[in-house]
Amino acid sequence: MSTTPIATYEDVKKYDMEALIAFMKGKFGLTENELGIFRDQGIDGESFLMLNEERFKECNIRMGPRAKLVNLINKLNNQKQSGATGFSREPTGLVHIFIDNPNIEIEGKQLISNLENVYEDQLYIDYGRLLKTVLNGRQIGDNPVIVGSCPPTNDSIWRELENLGCQVTVFDQNELGASISDAIQEHKRPGIIVVVSGDGDYRPVLRRALLRDWIVEIWFWDHGMSQHCKWINVPYRPDLQTRITYLDSYYTLFMYAYGRENSRDKKFLEINGDAVETWGNEQVMECYMNLNTFCWWYKPDGHSFHMYFDNLEQWREAKCWVKKIYPEVHEFQKGRYLMLTFFHIALHLLLIVFCCFFERKQLDLEFGISTILWFVIPSIYTYYTIDELGDIPLFCPSNYPYKNSKLLHLCQIRIANLICMWIMFVITLIATIIMCVPEKTYKDMVGIDNDGRD
C-alpha cells in the first residue's frame, strides 16, 4: 500500500488558523488540548511551516505527534525546494530504506542456524530493530519500503515508525526496483539509498542512483551477496560505487530465536511473575542487547519465561538485569529445595550410624552440638524463606490461585523441608536430654540391670 502527501506546500501555506486545525485533526494523534495550543498561539499555515521540533517541544506537544508533524514539515519544505529549483546535486543526508524481506530472511536463517546451533524455523527477524540498525541514528527521508510479507503486529517496527512519524509501505517482491526508481524521480535532491538485499537484479536502478549523486548502501549477508551488488560498473565513473555493510557483524541486534532449546548445551534462566504475562520479544531483546549476545527465548506458558545463554557468566548478568528492571518477577532456583531434602535424609542416616557404632558415653558431646546446630539451622532457614514465595500461604492450600504449577511444587517442597528440620531438632533435643541422664539412672528407668539384662 503506497502513501501520498496529504497536502502540498502551497495548500498548507494558505491555511488560516482554523483551517490548519481542521487539517491536523484526526491525522497526527493530537489531542484536543494540543490542537488548542495552535489556536492559543495563533499559528496559521505559513507560521506552521516555520516550526521545528524545538518549538513543538516548547508548546508541550507529545513526542509521537511531534515527530509526525516535524516529518510532515520537512516533506512540505522539500516540495517547495524541488518545485523551485528542479533537480539539485546538493545532498539532503536523508535515508531512504528498501528491504527485500524474503531475500534477507532466507539467507540469514541459513547462516545463523549454523552459527548459533538453532533450527531455521526457530529464527525470526525483528524489522524494527533492523530498521534502527541500518538507520544508525540518521534521519529517515520517507516511508521505508518492504517487499514480501508484512511484518507481524508484535514486531517493534510499528512503534519505531510511530516515533519516526512514518508508515511502512509493503509491495510484492517484484516491486523493489520500481520503488527505488520512484524515489529517485520524486526527490529532487539526492539522499542516501539503503538497500537491504543482495540481489544483483537491482544493479541498473542503483547505477542510475549513483549517477544522480545518491549515496547507495547495501546491507546484506556476506555469503549471499551478489558480485553485481559489490561492484557496479558505472561508465567513465569508477569512483561511483556502493558502500557495502555485512549484516554478519550485526545480526544479534535484530535476529532472535524462539522455541525450546533441546540440546541442553545452554544455561537457561526461568523467571515467573505477573510482568511476564505482557512480555514479548521487544522486552527480551533489550536484555540480550545489553549483554551483547544472541537472543534465544521461549514462553512455555503464560506465566513463565525461559532465556537461554551460552555460559554461566551471561546467565548471572541476565539475572541481575531482570531483577533490576523487573523486581516483581520470581526466579526459580532449580533444585535448591530438593537438595535440602536430600541433606536432611543424609543427616538422619548419619545419626543412625552414630547410634549403632558408638557407645552412649561417646555421643554426649556430639548430640549436644547437634542440638544447637539443629536449632540454629531451622531458625535461619525459616526466617529467610517464610515470605520467599510472596503471598502464597505457608501450608500451600490446593485451592490457592497459583500463577504457575511449579510454584505449588516449590511451596510443597519448602514446607516439607521446614517440617523435617524442626522434627529433626525435636528428635535431637530429646536424644540429648536422654544423654544427659546418668547411665545408671537411665538403666534403672528402662529396667536394665548393670550387667545388661532386663
Phi, psi and omega in degrees: 000125183262153178244150178234155179304137183278349176195157178265169178301314182294324178300309184294322182300330182276350183294135166277184187300312183291323178294323178295317180295319178296323179295321184276338186298125177081002184252332189237014179075021180281137175279169178298323179295321179291322175296326178295333178297321178298322180290317182296325182272358178066038183272121174253189185298317183294316179289330177301320181289349178265354185282157175224182185299323181297319179294318179296325179294321177297331180273005179063036173278131183298161187301314183300300177300326181298316180297320181293319180293319179296319179297319178297315181298319178299316180296317182294319179292328175294324176300316181298313181295320180294318181293330184278324189243351185071210180292142180227150178270354182286120184288149179267335185079002180278145185257130178245118191252134180228121187242124175268093188303304181299323183297310182289327184287313182297310182293322182293319180295322178298317182290308186290331176302320179283322182293319187254004179055055182225149179292146181298324182285358175262357184263142181219159176247132171266106188288335175294319179286328174296316178301316180294325181294311183286332177291320173053045176082357181274166182274134180280144185262335183198175178302129177295146182251129176238128174255142185110217182277153179281140178302147181294163184294335181271006178284145182287356181297329183291320176291320180297318180293324178297319178295327181275350183074032183235174170233162176265139177253120185248129179234170170294165188299331185277002188263358186294314180299319178296323180294321177295317179298319178298319181297320179296322182284319187285325183263116188285338178250140183290146176232219181238122176263122177250115179251118177263081183190155177243018184281124180288350180294343182273002184301316182301315182288328177290328176297317178297322179296319179296321181292338176263019174071021172281144170274130182244122177246134176249122176246115180197175179285139184300314187289338185253005184276132178290144176297334178295334176279325182290327182224107180258121184278104176256112184306130176066005179226067180296345180284341182273105180221157177286155175260124187258131173230124182272128181289347181306328183273355186237003191297333180293346181278340186219351178253148180209163176246140176230126179144167182290139176264115189258352183283342182063021176275344185253152171279146175225143178258123178251123182234156185216143177165168181299326182296332183298332182301329182258000181290146176216193184298326183298315180292320183291317181296332176300319178294311183295325178294325176295330179270352181057048180221167183289138184271123175219118184217168182204141180240090184294333176208184186285351187237358180228164191212132176248131176236125187260142182220156183284330184212172185291329179296315176298320180300314180295317180297319179295319180298316178296320181295314181297316181295326180287315184279323183232077184293347183278351182280157177249138179261133173273110175266090190300133173088351184295308180294321182294323178297322177296323178299313178297326179296318178298315181300317181298320180292322177298315180296322179296320179296320178297318178299316178301315182294329184277328190247355179240148177285161187301317184292341179278349186259356184302308182294317181300317181290328177295314178294320180299321180298316179296315180297318183284354169268319182292313185298308178298327180295313179296315181298317180296319182298318186274344184246355186298326180245019186295328182262026174073228185275002181294127180302151186301320186265016167054062179296142184290338181271006178284139181282081180291140178290335184207142181299332180292332176296321177297316180295317178297320179297317181294320178293320180298314181292328176295320177297315180300314181297315180299319181298313183286328173296318178299320178297315181297315180299315180295322179297315179297316180297321180294319178298318178297320180296334180283342178286131179306147186300319180296318180294321179297318180293323178295323181294322183263002175077040179247128178290164181296336178273006176096358181268152176292000000 
